Amino acid sequence: MRSRFSAILVALTAAALFGATTPVAKALLGPLPPFMVAGLFYLGSGFGLGAILFGRRFWRATGHGLRAREIAWLGGAIAFGGVAGPALLMLGLTSTPAATSSLLLNLEGVLTAAIAWIVFRENVDASVFLGMAAIVAGGVVLAWGTGAGTAATHTTTGALLIALACLCWAIDNNLTRKISTADAMVIACAKGLVAGATNLGIAFAMGAHPGAPRIVMAAMATGFCGYGVSLVLFVIALRHLGTARTGAYFSVAPVFGVALSLAIWPQAPGAPFWIAAALMTLGVWLHVRERHEHEHTHERLEHTHRHVHDAHHRHTHDFPYSGDEPHTHPHAHLPITHSHAHFPDIHHRHSHKRG
């Protein structure tokens, strides 16, 4: 991606699509059981992206599939994010008010960043940390403004289950980072199909029914945009921004959801919305203004992803090359030491000296 601002825009677009899912679901789907909604959303994502992947065979391909060593990472991401996470959330919601749940769901961004910084050693400076704090604070204010602060009828067990769901999604985000060079559409399609089948299986086992065909189609279409396309963009952002930063941008999703709700059901937004929007805007601005630059060494690296011949891709081709860019093929990076501004993207996952 030629510009860091393009990568940030991709992450924010993913957040906007995901954030819009809740008010659209409320407007279209009615009182469907939670597991049924989750299953139809995920299945719509998987089928929709699968159709695009099938159609892509008849014109120029733009990505590549998963390599054998990446399948385990994908399996882990699906298990945590597509199966365990939704199941824990649905169980937690049975004894926890929605407003309180909204507050607890802010943990996902915090845990995603914590795992990225502590376990995978992504670099973090004061600007990025403060930006993440501002975005999370905005989410807390927004959720509190819906009435979470006054809800007292919840159980510790329900809250713990929702917190565990957030941990599962945080692990999912960090595992997906490990395979973010692969075709984002393949990753999102696989997640959608497995998670959709699992959640629908649970729903049917509990005696749920999908409802009228128009409801099913509406749910699957919503899932395709809000889960499928959103996840594709999220994976692309992971590739270029790293996990913590992408997770931070994705955490602004609730503001987009509330804004769309206000458009569907017009009313003057209250003070919590404007405070949350201001805090999240501040957080995004702190991230955008980040400039992380130092001398660093790239070890030899071989991988496959869509690229142009920039400073990190000065390689020859062992096949007839037309000169078209961007393009996708396996390539090797030779060791190089240089200095420039960078993110913890797929070419800059190096350690930093502390001291």
Wavefront OBJ file of the C-alpha trace (Angstrom):
o trace
v 0.000 0.000 0.000
v 1.566 3.258 -1.143
v 0.382 5.467 1.678
v -0.083 4.933 5.379
v -3.190 7.078 5.119
v -4.630 4.586 2.646
v -4.069 1.804 5.183
v -5.707 3.872 7.922
v -8.672 4.579 5.634
v -9.034 0.838 4.970
v -9.101 0.131 8.725
v -11.675 2.868 9.362
v -13.841 1.608 6.489
v -13.757 -1.873 8.040
v -14.880 -0.317 11.325
v -17.668 1.637 9.626
v -19.063 -1.458 7.908
v -18.944 -3.482 11.108
v -20.412 -0.676 13.186
v -23.314 -0.300 10.746
v -24.254 -3.956 11.216
v -26.046 -3.499 14.554
v -28.566 -0.789 13.556
v -29.190 -2.472 10.194
v -29.831 -5.763 11.965
v -32.205 -4.056 14.373
v -34.126 -2.495 11.488
v -34.334 -5.604 9.306
v -34.213 -8.747 11.351
v -36.610 -8.395 14.253
v -36.475 -10.795 17.203
v -34.291 -13.555 15.755
v -32.420 -15.620 18.377
v -28.806 -14.406 18.848
v -27.143 -17.609 17.617
v -29.355 -17.574 14.518
v -28.379 -13.967 13.776
v -24.680 -14.738 14.238
v -24.943 -17.845 12.055
v -26.737 -16.077 9.211
v -24.337 -13.125 9.368
v -21.273 -15.366 9.190
v -22.786 -17.625 6.540
v -23.705 -14.613 4.410
v -20.100 -13.509 4.698
v -18.752 -16.925 3.724
v -21.134 -17.521 0.808
v -20.790 -14.002 -0.554
v -16.996 -14.023 -0.502
v -16.981 -17.585 -1.813
v -19.023 -16.480 -4.813
v -16.540 -13.693 -5.503
v -13.614 -16.086 -5.190
v -15.294 -18.481 -7.615
v -15.983 -15.689 -10.089
v -12.428 -14.448 -9.763
v -11.236 -17.623 -11.425
v -12.593 -16.262 -14.709
v -10.613 -13.046 -14.634
v -7.226 -12.017 -13.395
v -6.590 -13.265 -9.858
v -5.472 -10.735 -7.274
v -4.340 -12.882 -4.394
v -3.077 -16.265 -3.329
v -4.322 -18.959 -1.051
v -2.962 -20.203 2.234
v 0.261 -22.141 2.476
v 0.335 -25.359 4.496
v 2.138 -23.774 7.456
v -0.506 -21.022 7.655
v -3.497 -23.326 7.984
v -2.848 -23.920 11.691
v -2.869 -20.159 12.353
v -6.160 -19.834 10.463
v -7.635 -22.770 12.354
v -6.730 -21.135 15.648
v -8.185 -17.794 14.548
v -11.462 -19.456 13.524
v -11.653 -21.498 16.726
v -11.159 -18.454 18.956
v -12.856 -15.725 16.916
v -15.531 -17.552 14.943
v -16.601 -20.261 17.358
v -15.617 -19.604 20.985
v -16.005 -15.805 20.902
v -19.593 -15.654 19.598
v -20.676 -18.573 21.806
v -19.289 -16.932 24.952
v -20.883 -13.618 24.016
v -24.311 -15.143 23.445
v -24.126 -17.028 26.745
v -23.026 -13.873 28.538
v -25.840 -11.824 27.038
v -28.437 -14.115 28.591
v -27.651 -12.689 32.041
v -26.115 -9.296 31.221
v -27.980 -6.188 30.003
v -27.057 -5.014 26.504
v -25.781 -1.674 27.813
v -23.407 -3.323 30.262
v -22.302 -5.669 27.494
v -21.452 -2.685 25.309
v -19.124 -1.427 28.025
v -17.463 -4.805 28.394
v -16.964 -5.202 24.638
v -14.470 -2.339 24.757
v -12.102 -4.883 26.273
v -11.481 -6.382 22.833
v -9.418 -3.420 21.650
v -7.482 -3.257 24.913
v -6.723 -6.981 24.950
v -5.818 -6.996 21.248
v -3.244 -4.256 21.818
v -1.956 -5.839 25.028
v -1.318 -9.186 23.316
v 0.298 -7.470 20.329
v 2.590 -5.397 22.539
v 3.448 -7.988 25.189
v 3.392 -11.314 23.320
v 4.280 -10.325 19.748
v 6.457 -7.332 20.713
v 4.884 -4.746 18.427
v 6.422 -1.361 19.058
v 4.402 1.167 21.025
v 5.228 4.759 21.887
v 3.452 7.382 23.969
v 1.407 8.721 21.042
v 0.074 5.290 20.095
v -0.658 4.353 23.716
v -2.497 7.610 24.399
v -4.405 7.256 21.129
v -5.535 3.780 22.096
v -6.564 5.054 25.539
v -8.603 7.891 23.998
v -10.412 5.539 21.597
v -11.255 3.081 24.375
v -12.397 5.944 26.615
v -14.685 7.094 23.807
v -16.186 3.629 23.597
v -16.759 3.582 27.352
v -18.472 6.989 27.253
v -20.663 5.903 24.348
v -21.702 2.666 26.055
v -22.240 4.447 29.384
v -24.483 6.927 27.634
v -26.812 4.128 26.558
v -27.586 3.386 30.199
v -24.836 0.955 31.143
v -23.994 3.015 34.175
v -27.430 2.530 35.659
v -27.833 -1.154 34.867
v -27.497 -3.178 38.023
v -29.181 -6.448 37.037
v -26.245 -8.444 35.748
v -24.278 -11.364 37.092
v -20.550 -11.753 37.559
v -20.701 -14.912 35.477
v -22.282 -13.118 32.519
v -19.730 -10.321 32.664
v -16.895 -12.842 32.848
v -18.227 -14.719 29.815
v -18.323 -11.500 27.777
v -14.801 -10.612 28.911
v -13.646 -14.073 27.809
v -15.337 -13.496 24.433
v -13.293 -10.307 24.059
v -10.134 -12.248 24.913
v -11.014 -14.814 22.226
v -11.432 -12.088 19.612
v -8.184 -10.452 20.720
v -6.368 -13.764 20.235
v -8.124 -14.163 16.874
v -6.880 -10.731 15.761
v -3.301 -11.540 16.695
v -3.380 -14.986 15.081
v -4.852 -13.512 11.896
v -1.898 -11.116 11.808
v 0.357 -14.153 11.324
v -1.360 -14.980 8.008
v -2.164 -11.455 6.833
v 0.077 -11.809 3.751
v -2.348 -14.415 2.373
v -5.400 -13.569 0.301
v -7.632 -11.638 2.699
v -10.748 -12.868 0.894
v -9.771 -16.519 1.378
v -9.195 -15.923 5.098
v -12.519 -14.117 5.578
v -14.431 -16.679 3.502
v -13.086 -19.608 5.525
v -13.905 -17.838 8.793
v -17.412 -17.054 7.620
v -18.254 -20.573 6.478
v -16.956 -22.334 9.595
v -18.341 -19.796 12.083
v -21.658 -19.633 10.235
v -22.141 -23.386 10.218
v -21.173 -23.628 13.899
v -23.500 -20.874 15.090
v -26.402 -22.127 12.970
v -25.843 -25.615 14.329
v -26.099 -24.296 17.882
v -29.210 -22.270 16.982
v -31.005 -25.259 15.450
v -29.974 -27.467 18.377
v -31.672 -24.934 20.660
v -34.865 -25.159 18.593
v -34.525 -21.825 16.761
v -36.027 -21.138 13.335
v -34.599 -18.742 10.723
v -37.910 -17.104 9.874
v -39.161 -15.930 6.475
v -36.882 -16.152 3.401
v -36.688 -12.360 3.162
v -35.369 -12.251 6.737
v -32.748 -14.875 5.916
v -31.627 -12.959 2.814
v -31.538 -9.665 4.707
v -29.416 -11.219 7.447
v -26.993 -12.824 4.998
v -26.659 -9.625 2.969
v -25.962 -7.686 6.161
v -23.391 -10.274 7.194
v -21.688 -10.131 3.797
v -21.062 -6.384 4.145
v -20.684 -6.006 7.906
v -18.735 -9.207 8.562
v -17.334 -10.335 5.199
v -16.171 -7.178 3.414
v -15.293 -5.645 6.779
v -13.060 -8.607 7.679
v -11.333 -8.522 4.282
v -10.466 -4.860 4.863
v -9.425 -5.623 8.456
v -6.941 -8.274 7.269
v -5.521 -5.884 4.665
v -5.096 -3.249 7.379
v -3.351 -5.815 9.613
v -0.901 -6.396 6.791
v 0.086 -2.728 6.649
v -0.470 -1.359 10.164
v 0.085 -4.221 12.579
v -2.389 -5.617 15.079
v -2.555 -3.003 17.826
v -3.028 -0.052 15.485
v -5.589 -1.831 13.324
v -7.447 -2.926 16.453
v -7.479 0.661 17.687
v -8.985 1.992 14.456
v -11.514 -0.833 14.446
v -12.573 0.164 17.957
v -14.237 3.302 16.577
v -16.955 1.086 15.048
v -19.558 1.952 17.726
v -19.540 5.623 16.702
v -20.415 4.658 13.132
v -23.171 2.400 14.459
v -24.668 5.116 16.631
v -24.427 7.662 13.809
v -26.320 5.331 11.474
v -28.900 4.655 14.194
v -29.504 8.381 14.488
v -29.982 8.579 10.722
v -32.482 5.690 10.707
v -34.329 6.847 13.807
v -33.756 10.635 13.745
v -33.197 12.333 17.050
v -30.732 14.849 18.421
v -27.600 13.026 19.590
v -26.902 13.424 23.273
v -23.739 14.650 24.946
v -22.213 11.128 25.299
v -22.176 10.731 21.495
v -20.292 13.996 20.944
v -17.873 13.317 23.795
v -17.195 9.813 22.448
v -16.766 11.117 18.900
v -14.314 13.771 20.133
v -12.288 11.237 22.138
v -12.149 8.781 19.261
v -11.204 11.521 16.800
v -8.403 12.538 19.169
v -7.256 8.921 19.366
v -7.215 8.512 15.592
v -5.342 11.817 15.227
v -2.689 10.700 17.739
v -2.189 7.539 15.705
v -2.099 9.343 12.363
v 0.548 11.765 13.585
v 2.789 8.927 14.769
v 6.217 8.850 13.166
v 8.261 5.826 14.141
v 11.678 6.013 12.497
v 15.028 4.419 13.328
v 17.771 2.349 11.733
v 16.646 -1.261 11.480
v 17.781 -4.464 9.813
v 15.622 -6.718 7.674
v 16.565 -10.375 7.893
v 16.150 -12.580 4.842
v 12.442 -13.182 4.287
v 10.476 -15.181 1.738
v 6.742 -14.719 1.351
v 3.941 -14.012 -1.107
v 1.729 -10.960 -1.212
v 0.484 -8.213 -3.495
v 3.217 -5.585 -3.908
v 4.876 -2.901 -6.015
v 8.605 -2.546 -6.554
v 9.333 -0.112 -3.743
v 12.367 0.103 -1.464
v 11.499 -3.282 0.050
v 10.836 -5.099 -3.226
v 13.914 -4.735 -5.419
v 13.990 -8.266 -6.695
v 14.307 -9.978 -10.057
v 11.700 -12.296 -11.550
v 12.194 -15.887 -12.609
v 9.209 -15.662 -14.971
v 8.271 -13.417 -17.928
v 7.406 -10.081 -16.369
v 5.241 -7.560 -18.198
v 6.026 -4.692 -15.860
v 2.478 -4.500 -14.445
v 2.147 -3.387 -10.829
v 0.924 -4.248 -8.310
v 1.289 -7.978 -8.741
v 1.488 -11.125 -6.628
v 4.131 -13.828 -6.629
v 6.536 -15.577 -4.228
v 9.605 -13.414 -3.656
v 12.603 -13.165 -1.362
v 13.848 -10.149 0.572
v 17.607 -9.974 0.993
v 19.062 -8.615 4.246
v 19.187 -4.826 4.321
v 19.821 -2.155 6.937
v 18.287 1.276 6.502
v 16.284 3.970 8.254
v 12.852 5.323 7.425
v 9.438 5.877 8.997
v 7.462 2.642 9.270
v 4.662 0.722 10.952
v 4.901 -2.844 12.333
v 3.708 -4.141 8.957
v 4.619 -7.444 7.307
v 8.122 -6.145 6.537
v 8.835 -4.486 9.882
v 8.126 -7.027 12.592
v 11.477 -6.543 14.257
v 12.419 -6.171 17.889
v 13.349 -2.869 19.498
v 16.087 -2.234 21.991
v 14.794 -1.079 25.346
v 16.782 1.231 27.423
l 1 2 3 4 5 6 7 8 9 10 11 12 13 14 15 16 17 18 19 20 21 22 23 24 25 26 27 28 29 30 31 32 33 34 35 36 37 38 39 40 41 42 43 44 45 46 47 48 49 50 51 52 53 54 55 56 57 58 59 60 61 62 63 64 65 66 67 68 69 70 71 72 73 74 75 76 77 78 79 80 81 82 83 84 85 86 87 88 89 90 91 92 93 94 95 96 97 98 99 100 101 102 103 104 105 106 107 108 109 110 111 112 113 114 115 116 117 118 119 120 121 122 123 124 125 126 127 128 129 130 131 132 133 134 135 136 137 138 139 140 141 142 143 144 145 146 147 148 149 150 151 152 153 154 155 156 157 158 159 160 161 162 163 164 165 166 167 168 169 170 171 172 173 174 175 176 177 178 179 180 181 182 183 184 185 186 187 188 189 190 191 192 193 194 195 196 197 198 199 200 201 202 203 204 205 206 207 208 209 210 211 212 213 214 215 216 217 218 219 220 221 222 223 224 225 226 227 228 229 230 231 232 233 234 235 236 237 238 239 240 241 242 243 244 245 246 247 248 249 250 251 252 253 254 255 256 257 258 259 260 261 262 263 264 265 266 267 268 269 270 271 272 273 274 275 276 277 278 279 280 281 282 283 284 285 286 287 288 289 290 291 292 293 294 295 296 297 298 299 300 301 302 303 304 305 306 307 308 309 310 311 312 313 314 315 316 317 318 319 320 321 322 323 324 325 326 327 328 329 330 331 332 333 334 335 336 337 338 339 340 341 342 343 344 345 346 347 348 349 350 351 352 353 354 355
